């Protein structure tokens, strides 16, 4: 369900939005919604990546020991 809202943008940004929406055959609202969804999706990915990195860093010593153990079983060429 769409909800009508009002936002305040700088004139330069609004002109850029209008230009891009014309080029893409979209309305101003469609372009802004698409851009905001892309931005929010990127924020979510960044948060997930930060959580993953925290887990990897917390387990780094164990993971390094596991890797070293695996390397001991490799046959030299």
C-alpha positions in Angstrom: 0.0 0.0 0.0 1.4 3.3 -1.0 1.2 6.3 1.3 1.5 9.9 0.1 4.2 11.9 1.9 6.1 15.1 1.6 9.9 15.5 1.7 12.2 18.4 1.4 15.1 18.1 -1.0 17.7 20.6 -2.3 17.0 22.0 -5.7 20.1 20.4 -7.2 19.0 16.9 -6.0 15.5 17.4 -7.2 16.8 18.4 -10.6 19.0 15.3 -10.7 16.1 13.1 -9.7 13.9 14.6 -12.3 16.5 14.1 -15.0 17.2 10.5 -14.1 13.5 9.6 -13.8 12.9 11.0 -17.3 15.8 9.0 -18.7 14.5 5.9 -17.0 10.9 6.4 -17.9 9.9 6.4 -14.3 8.0 8.9 -12.2 9.9 10.9 -9.6 8.3 8.8 -6.8 9.3 5.5 -8.5 12.9 6.6 -8.8 13.1 7.7 -5.2 11.5 4.5 -3.9 13.9 2.4 -6.0 16.8 4.4 -4.7 15.7 4.1 -1.1 15.2 0.4 -1.3 18.6 0.0 -2.8 20.1 2.1 0.0 18.3 0.2 2.7 19.3 -3.2 1.2 22.9 -2.0 1.2 22.6 -1.0 4.9 21.2 -4.4 5.7 24.1 -6.2 3.8 26.6 -4.0 5.6 25.1 -4.9 9.0 25.2 -8.6 8.1 28.8 -8.4 6.9 29.8 -6.6 10.2 28.1 -9.4 12.3 29.9 -12.0 10.2 33.2 -10.3 10.5 32.7 -10.0 14.3 32.1 -13.8 14.5 35.1 -14.5 12.3 37.4 -12.3 14.4 36.1 -13.8 17.6 36.8 -17.3 16.3 40.0 -16.4 14.4 42.4 -18.3 16.7 40.3 -21.5 16.4 39.9 -21.1 12.6 43.6 -20.6 12.2 44.4 -23.7 14.2 41.9 -25.7 12.1 43.5 -24.4 8.9 47.0 -25.3 10.1 45.8 -28.8 11.0 44.4 -29.3 7.6 47.6 -28.1 5.9 49.6 -30.8 7.9 47.7 -33.5 6.0 48.5 -32.1 2.6 51.1 -34.1 0.6 53.9 -32.0 -0.8 54.3 -32.1 -4.5 
